[in-house]
Amino acid sequence: MDQQPETPDAPSTTPWKTPIEDSQDLQLDAPSTCAGGIPAILTSLKHTTNEMGVTRGARALLRVNQKQGFDCPGCGWPDPDGHRAITEFCENGVKAVAHEATTNVITKEFFQRYSLEQLGRQSDYWLGQQGRLIRPMIKRSDDTHYHPVSWTTAFDTIAGHLHDLDDPNEAIFYTSGRTSNEAAFLYQLFARLYGTNNLPDSSNMCHESSSVALKDVIGIGKATVTLDDFQKTDAIFILGQNPGTNHPRMLATLQQAARRGCQIVSINPLPEAGTTRFIHPREVTRWLGQGTPIATLFLPVKINGDVPLLKGIMKEL
């Protein structure tokens, strides 16, 4: 809770704008040339102890991506069908779990102190750092602050709005792509019992255009690659995403492919450390090494230059 917004008594002089992160601690360094290793372990330990504590954190992390556990909320990278390691997660996964299971909670005094306008001027990061909500909050007409209410009041308020609709299809049940499978199942069951299938989520709205295009091209609206295919292919092209940032567990899969001689092409305006070299945190004997080279070829295209590049490759083929 490092950065504080203006106090409730201070008048606002800043015009309304999208909150941004505080750049006062921004540090510019030379780009890293290797991902994982000891730094990833230290960062994971830091977030675990600061947010959850050692015992609570260890209990949670040992269940991440396990068959009798829960899916990591960090990304959608698939889990192995067979054997799974005890630490079947990455640094980003630790951050995501710690953020969800943090022992920091927001009390009613927090909302008494900060108005809606003040909270609206804060970044998502700052808001997330304040802790978890532990009770329903409501904003009524002309309110300047959120106010706590009982769960009974919250349920009655929601039910009242739903009953007031002329048709169930006037309601949209939007949810997060990071919702657990169990919560998502209950949520869609609730919506269907109410009488609608208006259930968009962030993944649906994000990938709908690609699913339409894929269906026209290959006949199916989603990817056809399995995790096992990475161990059999002779070439892997990475474009449109950063494995080390978006789903770091992919780096272990790419590392295995690179070690057996697979050619890996990284197409990216910026060189990402994860596709340069990778040290697997589980490989203790390699912690002090230089890491496994990942990308055989790095193509630093300009932003939006991937389409011309692909057309050029197709022309040569």
N, C-alpha and C positions, 0 to 999 in steps of 0.2 A: 504494500500500500504506500508506494513511494510518492507518486504524484497526486496532489490534491486539487480539486476544482475550487473555483471561487466560493467564498462563504455565502450562506443564504442572504446575509444582510448587504452584500456588495452588489451594486447595480450592474447589469450586463451592458457592456459597451461594444462588444464584439458582434458584428452581424452574423446571423445564423449561417453556418456552413458545415460541410461534412467534417466530422472530427478526424484528426490525423494523429499519428503517433508523435510523441515528443522527440524531437531530433537532437536535443542537447547532449545526449549520450551517444550519438552516432559516431561510430569508429570506422575509419577507412583503412584497410590493410591490403596487402598483396593477396591475390586470390589463392585459396588453399588448393593444394594439388593432391590431397588424399582425404578420403572420408572414413569414418568409423574409428576403430582402434581405441586407445586409452581416452582421448577426449570424449568420445561417445559414451563411454562407461561413466566417466566423471560427471558429465551432464545429466545422465540418467539418475545417478545417485543423488545429485543435488535436487532435482525436481521431486524425487521420491521422498526424501527426508523432509524437505521444506513443505510439501503439500499434504503428504499422507502420514509421515512418520515411518520408522523402519519396519515395525511389525505389521502394521496395517498395509504398508506399501508392498512388502514381500508377499503377503497373503493374496493381494489383488493381482500382482504381476505373475505369480505362479499359475494363475488361472487364465491368463490372456491367451487366446487362440488355442486353447486345449479342448479336447473332445468333450470333457465334462466341465468346461469353463464357459467363457463368453468371448465373442468376437471383439477384437480391438476396435475402438471407435476412431482410430487415427486414419485408416484408409481401407480400401477394399481389396488389398492383395490377398489371393487365395491361400488357404492352408493346405499343407500336404495331406494326402489321403491316408498314408501309412504312418510311419514313425514321426513324431514331433518332438523337437528339442524342449528341454525344460524352459529355456528362455526363447520362446517362439514370438519375439517382439523386437522392435527397434527403438532407437532413441526417441523418434517422434511419437511412437506408440506409448512410451513411458510418459511423455509430456501430456498426451491426450487422456490417459487413464488418471494421471495425477490431477489434471484439471477437473475431471468428472468426480473423482473421489476425495477431493480436498477436504480437510477438516475445517477450513476457514468458512464461516457462515455469515450471512448478512442478517443483521438484527433490524427490528423495526426502527431503532434510533437512526440507522443509516438513512432511511427514507424520510425521517423527520428533518434530518440535516440538509439533504440535497433535494432540490426541486427537480421536476421533470426537465425543465430547460437546462439546468446545470448538468444533469446526467446526459442529456442529449448532446452536450458539447464535449463529452469524453470519448476517447477511442474505445473500440471493442476490447482491446487488450487491457486497458485500465479497468473497465467494467468487470471483465472476467477475473481480474486479480483480487477483486473485493470479496470473492467467495461465492458459496452456493445459496440459492434461495431455499428457505426451509418452511415458508408459509405462503399461502396465496396473498397476492396484493391486488388492489383494485384502484382504478381512477374513475371517479364519477364526474359528471358534467361540472365544468368550471373548477375542478380540483387542480391545484398546482403541484401536488405531491401524491405519490402512491400511499395507500393506507392498507394495513393488514386486515384481513377478514378471516373468519373461520372456514374450514373446508366445507361445512354444510352450506354456508352462504355462497361460496364459490360455485358449488355444484348447482345450487338453486338458481344462481344468476345465469350460468351457462344453459341450463335446461329451459329457463324462461325465454332466452333469446331463440333457442332452437324451436320451441313450441310456437313462437310468434311468426315463424316463416310460413308462407303460403304453400310452399312445396319443398320437400327435402333437398331437391337438386339446386336450391338457391344457396345451400351451404357448401363450402369447400373445406375439406379436412387436410390442411397442409401440414407436413411434418418434415423432420430432418432426415437426411440420408445417413446420419450417424446413429439413428435410433436403433436400439437393440432389436433382434428378431422377435423376441417375446413381446416387447412393447408395441412393435409395428403390427404384430398379429392381432393383439387386443384392440389397437386403434382402428384397424380396418374392419374388424368385427363390429365395433361400436358404430362406425359409419354406415355399414351395410344394414345393421339392425335398425338404424334410424331411417334408412331408405334411399341412400345414394351411394354411388361409387366414385364420387368426385374426390379422389385421393392422390393428388399430385404430390411429389416430394422434390427435394433439391436435385436428386439424380435424374429423375424423370424430366424435369424442366431443363436441366443442363445438357442432357444427352439426346433429347428427342430428335434434334435435327440429324445427328449422326445415325440414329437408329433407322430413320426414314431412308437416308441415303444408302446405308448398308443393305437394307431389304431390297432396294432397287438393283443393287450391284451384285450381291452374293446370295440373295434370297432369304436372309435372316437378319434380324435387326440388332444383333449383338455380336460380340467377338466370338470366334470359333476356336481360339487357341486355349490349350490347357497348360497347366503348370509343367506337366511332364514333357510337353513339346519343346520346352527350352533346353532339355537335355538331349534332344535328338537333332535339332536344326543346325545347319551349317552357317547361317547368317542371321543376325538380328539387327533391325533398324530401329533406332530410338528417335522419335521426333514428336513435337507437340507436347512434351511433358519432360519433367526432370526427375528421374528415378530417386536420386538422393534426397529430394525435397518432398515429392508427392507421395512416394511409397518406398522408403529406404529398404524394406525387406527384399525388394527386387534386386538390390545390389548383390546379395548373397547368391541369388540365382544366376545373375550375370557373371559373377565371379567363377562359379562352377563351369559355365559355358566357355568363358575365356580360357580357363585352364586346360580344357580339352581341345582347344584350337578353334573354337567358333569365331567367325569374323563379326565384330560388333561395330556398327556405324552410328555415331552420335551426331545428329543434326540439330544445332542449337546456336542461337546468336551469341551466347555466352558459354565459356567452358565451365562445366559443373564439376566440382571435386569428385563427386560420386562416380562419374563416368570416366574420370582420369585414372585414379587408383583407389583401391578399397582394401582396408584391413578389417577382417571379420573379428568382431569383439570376442567371439567364442574361441578363436584360435590364439591361445595365450602365447605360444612359442613364436608367433609372428608379430606381436605387439610392437617390437622395436625395429621391425623391418620397414621397407619402403612401400609395401602393399602390392596387391596384384593389379597390373595394368588391365583396364576394362575395355575402353574403346580402341579398336584397331585403327579407325579413321574418324577424325573429328572434322565436320564440315560447318564452319562458322557462317551460316547464311545470315543475311540481313533479316530484320523482322518482316514477316509476311513473305519471306523468300522461299518458303518450303514448297509452295505450289509450283513455281517455275523450276525449282530443282527436280521435283518429281516428274514434271513434264519432260525435262531434259533426259532423265534416266529412262523414261518410257521411250523416248525417241531413239536412244542408243540401243535399246532392246529390240 
